[in-house]
C-alpha cells in the first residue's frame, strides 16, 4: 500500500506504548495519529470495535480523520 492513500479499517482500539493502536482481526496493528478530540473519542471506545478512516502516513501508521464506534 502506498503512502498517502485513504483507508477504512475496522478493529479494536487499545492503548499502545506511544498512543492508541488499532488491532485488526488478522493480527495486524495500526498506530493511530490523531488530535485531542479524536483521542478523547478513542479513549471512550477502548476495547470496543470501531471503524477508523484516515490517511496512511507510515508503514503501520494512520493519520485519523474519523472514528465510528460499531459495537
Secondary structure, DSSP 8 states (H G I E B T S, - for coil): --TT-EEEEEEEEEEETTEEEEE-TTS-EEEEE--HHHHHHHHHTTTSEEEEEEEE-SSSEEEEEEEEE--
